[in-house]
Amino acid sequence: MPEQRNDMTSAETFVGGNRLMIVLVILAEVCGIISLVLLVDWLNEYYEGYSFDKDDSALFSYHPIFMYIGMIFLFGNSNIVFRFTRTIQIPKLIVKLLHGFVHALAILFICLGTYTVARRKIVFGNNPMYSSHSWYGAATIALFFIQYAFGVVAFVTPVLSESVKAKMLPLHRFLGAATFILAFVTVMTGLTRINSFVERTTGKRYTEYPAWGTISNFFAVFTGVFVLLVMILVTNPAFKRQANKASSYKDEKVETQF
């Protein structure tokens, strides 16, 4: 009887945790999408608009969009995959593959974003890597690729034993969290730089509360909330996938969010 009561309590806790988790996931997605809409509108209305012409300075406008999609939105979603799939009977390998697929999409957008800023510097002769934003960005991209390669080799391919994978998992999680936070810092420093450009081109100072400044601030707020919610979802033990008693050591112990 005590065991049955414990099982019932665990089940009730699991169901309650699922409900809260679903609410947080929905809130995160709403904040992430609102941030993207604000960013697209802000760049179109107050920066240079958009152009696919490789010699047009407006090509640069895709840089912050692609980087936000890759480094923040897709990266965050690739990690909460391990959370919202806990309510669905999906094999752990499928979840890992979905996690890796979304990561791959993020890499695609990061590459596109890197190309747009590199093209601008080539066309207009701007010096590369002179700002803290550039340094943060380079470090984030490097960590992102290292983390992706590390995750594929360690947790997808059969190269390492399960015991070694379990020992490497904390490092994988730490690097992922560090990369995600660094990506947020990179986006915020980039936002500050573009604000200074817009301030010069519009002639309206940031301290005068212009419309572009308000949109920029709301973008920063919604992006920060998205990042915070993702961190809560992936670090709170209550939202962790429930171990299956009949599952293997691999399924129970090795969960590779971040």
C-alpha positions, -999 to +999 in steps of 0.1 A: +000+000+000+027+026+008+043+018-025+010+023-043+005+057-026+040+067-035+034+057-071+001+077-071+019+107-057+046+105-083+020+102-110+001+133-097+034+152-095+043+142-130+009+153-144+010+186-125+046+192-137+035+185-173+008+211-171+031+238-158+057+228-183+033+231-212+023+266-200+059+276-198+067+262-233+038+281-248+048+313-231+084+308-243+072+302-279+050+333-278+078+355-265+102+341-291+079+347-320+070+382-307+107+390-305+112+379-341+082+400-354+095+431-335+130+426-349+118+422-385+096+453-383+122+474-365+149+467-391+124+474-419+110+506-406+140+522-389+172+507-403+179+500-440+151+476-450+159+444-469+176+435-500+190+402-515+215+422-536+249+411-523+263+446-530+235+464-512+241+475-476+205+465-468+217+429-471+231+434-436+195+436-422+193+398-425+223+394-402+205+401-369+174+382-381+193+351-391+214+352-359+184+356-337+166+327-354+197+305-352+214+314-319+183+321-298+151+308-311+162+275-327+189+268-302+164+273-274+138+251-290+163+224-297+169+221-260+133+221-248+126+193-272+137+170-243+110+186-221+078+188-242+083+153-257+082+138-222+044+136-225+045+117-257+056+081-261+086+088-285+117+067-285+147+085-269+167+081-301+140+099-321+141+128-296+179+130-299+176+131-337+150+159-335+173+177-311+202+174-336+180+183-366+169+216-350+205+223-340+215+217-377+188+243-388+203+267-363+237+262-378+223+269-413+209+303-401+241+311-382+261+305-414+237+327-434+239+354-408+277+353-408+277+356-446+256+387-446+278+406-421+310+394-438+297+405-472+290+440-458+324+443-444+339+432-478+318+456-499+322+486-477+357+479-464+348+479-427+374+465-403+362+431-389+364+420-353+370+454-337+340+454-313+331+434-283+300+423-302+322+407-329+343+390-302+313+376-284+298+365-317+329+347-328+332+330-294+295+320-295+298+305-331+329+286-322+313+271-290+281+263-310+300+242-336+321+226-309+290+217-289+273+203-319+302+181-329+307+171-293+271+161-290+270+141-322+302+121-314+294+116-277+257+109-277+246+098-312+274+077-326+283+044-308+319+055-304+318+059-266+305+035-239+274+044-219+294+050-187+317+075-206+287+092-220+272+096-186+305+112-173+306+136-202+270+147-199+276+174-173+302+190-195+279+189-225+251+205-204+275+232-191+288+241-225+253+243-239+241+266-212+272+288-215+268+290-252+231+299-249+238+327-224+267+340-245+244+340-275+220+362-256+248+386-246+259+387-282+224+396-294+221+423-268+255+439-277+245+438-314+212+454-305+231+483-288+253+487-319+224+489-343+206+514-319+236+537-323+234+534-361+196+541-361+201+571-337+225+587-362+204+580-393+171+592-378+184+621-359+164+612-328+183+604-297+176+573-277+170+594-246+141+611-263+121+579-263+117+575-300+094+548-315+124+528-327+139+528-292+107+515-277+105+487-302+141+479-295+135+477-258+105+455-262+125+432-284+152+430-257+125+422-230+107+395-249+140+379-259+152+380-223+120+363-211+123+337-238+159+329-227+148+328-191+119+304-197+142+281-217+167+280-189+140+273-164+126+244-186+160+228-191+174+232-156+144+224-134+145+187-124+106+187-122+105+189-159+129+162-166+119+132-187+104+105-164+126+074-164+110+043-176+116+014-152+119-010-182+142+013-201+179+008-206+207+026-188+211+047-219+175+059-219+174+066-182+207+083-177+217+101-208+196+131-216+214+156-238+196+189-235+220+217-243 
